[in-house]
């Protein structure tokens, strides 16, 4: 049976160069359950494939010296349509 790898996108602030990008990549990549990581410096995003928890990923990013911007949850309610 194949293992399912979730894809999650984390908005990361504070990255300004290739060193920052590599630091975030390395911090996430060392976590158990991470299959692959793609850190996009220009977009300020870390795309994580695997089954590590969101909390562990966010902690790794924070411990490497960068910040994770919380995802905005859609508001429930009536649509204006």
N, C-alpha and C positions, 0 to 999 in steps of 0.2 A: 504494500500500500504506500503510495507516495505521500510525502509530508506536504501540507499546504503552507505556503509562505504568504502571509499578509503583506500588502503594500500600504504603508502609511507615509504621509508627507508632514514634516515638521517645519514650521517657519522659524528660522534661526536669525537672530540679530547679533550684530557685533563683529561679523566676519568682514574683513576688508582686503585680504590678500590670499595668495596660495597657501601660505603657512597656516592661516586660520582654517581654510578649507580642509587641509590635511589633518589638522588637529581634531576637528569635529569628526571627520571620517574615521580616524584611528580610535577615538573615544567610543564611537558607536560600534564599530567593527569588532571590538574586543568583547562585547556582551554575548553571553550565551543566548542562543536562539536567533541571532542575526545571521541571515544567509548572504545578504549583499547590501551595500550602501552606495548611494550616489549623492554627493554634496554639490549643489549648484551655487557657486559663489554669487553670480549675477542675480539670480532669483532669490537668494537668501533662504534656500530650502535644503533640507536633508530628506531624501527619499529612502525609506528603510524597508527592506524585504526580510521577512522572518516572523517569528512569533515571540520575540522579546516584548515585555510589557511597555506600554507608552510611558509609564512612570520611570522605569529603568532607563529608557532611551533619553527622556528629558533630563534625568539626573546626570547621565553621562555627558550630555551636552553642557549642562550647567557647570559640572566639575571641570570641564575643559576650558572654561572661562567665557562661555557664550550663553545667550539667553534664548529660551524657547517662548514664542508668542502663542498663547492659548488659542485653540481653534474656536471660531465663532460658531455657536450653535444656532441653527435657524429658529426663528420665533414661531410659535404656534399661534394660530388665530385665523381670522377670516381673510380671504384674499380680496383684493380690490377688483377682481375680474368680473 
